[in-house]
Each structure stands twice: as C-alpha cells, then as structure tokens.
Amino acid sequence: DLPKDALLLDALEVKVSPQEIPITVEEEIKGFVSLNPLVKGEVADGYEIKNIKITPDEVEIFGPKSIVQNYNRLQTKAINVKGANTSFSKNVGVDNLGKSLKLVSKELINVEVEIVPSVSSKKIIVNSLSYVGLPETLQVENENIEVEFVVTGKKLDIDNLKNTDFIV
C-alpha cells in the first residue's frame, strides 16, 4: 500500500540510452578434452613418481562453440605428493573451468600416483687389500692396488655406503 502523498507526485519519465543494444548469442556445443594431473610438492627423499594414471583421461565439456573448440586440455585440482613414500589414489575435480564452460558429468577424476624408491649409482674406490687363506709361505707384492667399481640400487641404501664398507 502506498501512502496517500505518493499519489500526489507527478509521473516520472524514464529514458534509456541507447535505445538499442546489439548482443550476440553463440551456439553452445559439447566437446571432449584431455586431462592433465596437477601435482604439487615433492615426494620423500629417496623416492620418485614412476607413473600417474587418470581415470577417466578425458571429460566432456559444454559451452560456447568458440571456447569449446579452442580447448584441448584441462587440469585436475592439485594432488599433493609432499613427503609421500608409497603409491596412493585420490579422487579430485577439474580445475579452472572458467565461467563459460561446464562439465557434462559431475563425476570425480581418480588419480593413481605410483611412487617407487629412486635408483642411484655410486663409484666405490677401495685402496686396501685383504687376503683370506693365504699360506704364510707366500708373499704379496705391490699391495697398493686401487680397485674401482660401481654399485647400483635404492638411493637410500646407496647414500649410506662408504668405501670402508668394502673389503677387496
């Protein structure tokens, strides 16, 4: 209900300028785009990411034709691997779709991260020789022989090796 005084006011005239505004309406279409995993952080020392599997590996998007046709990849929300030393799986969404695009399906993306021990090599140089079972009647000459070889294995094990761990 309006107050009685409101009816005593003169009528207002409203003008809109410009009177016409051009607009463009674009056709909307669907399209499939590949997915890339977004990995953040670093795995634990001595480990590395061997493989990342994404299921599904592509998603269907819907939006303006000019945008859908120019998209070929989207990325997942971040998967944090900081300090990880075992394989794991995580369900995540799609990141940065923008305002114009929509996912046809709202299902989450399963990302499997395979983490394995890093392989490393180390050169070992041994300067001392030991003789086991050498009869006392035999004598060794030129004992200052240097033996050099490479040991390969898990990085954590290799990092702890010292030349003195070996007897040649």
URPE-V91576 format. One record per helix or strand of 2 or more residues. SS is the DSSP state (H for helix, E for strand). FROM is the first residue (numbers start at 1). LEN is the number of residues. If there is no record, write none. Layout:
# URPE-V91576
ss->{SS SS}
from->{FROM FROM}
len->{LEN LEN}
This chain:
# URPE-V91576
ss->{H E E E H E E E E E E E H H}
from->{4 28 47 58 65 73 88 94 102 109 119 147 155 163}
len->{5 13 9 7 4 8 5 2 2 9 8 8 5 3}
